[in-house]
């Protein structure tokens, strides 16, 4: 970390949350000298195992930590902190009930951990999920909630002075995946004669998702799409040969996701605000 270096801190729930809607921007920013750290609340223990030679249910968390570190290094992050809660699984699954599941963690304990990280990293910009977590994953919604508690707590001199000097993060963004990208993906899959059953019920699943046109920053990542897909490929247990994201040729996928979109969550934007980048106009002390 050097003086006046822009600093970015991401608050996420699983290894692989950092790739699809954000990876190109992270690669571009790190290449341009932005300091990036990431927080992941779980090791994704309830995720899929695409190939049984890669992991077992018992060691999946350890394998996914390695996959996350591979991706982080590819994208140019300086460090990743795992909070060590267990993946809560999809809504309605048995994993939700486990006492060590992230969604059952004590809010105050999580917030204190996040505040200590915020006060150490002193980010100018923070990233987390929008309120619906993209598609309603309970862990995504939980980290959204905890980030909103932790950022003001970190700035409050009366909150836990033992955790470091207060720090006000200037902006919080929600990276968003737009409906249009998925519709284009579906159209291309139809054109290639590929099955599109994934899209059954897609509108229903996205009923509470962030509106596609509500964003303040659009970043063209044409220079770093290769790096983004290299990071994506680190997550081998999640994106196996049968993955939805591997059905189209990689060049077409890269094209579909070649712009990344960010909605400004804090401070609340004025109508019609557009920024050229996440740090545009900030005072980088
Ligand atoms: Zn996730």
Boltz pocket constraint, residues with backbone or C-beta under 6 A from the ligand:
constraints:
  - pocket:
      binder: B
      contacts: [[A, 13], [A, 14], [A, 15], [A, 16], [A, 17], [A, 137], [A, 140]]
      max_distance: 6.0
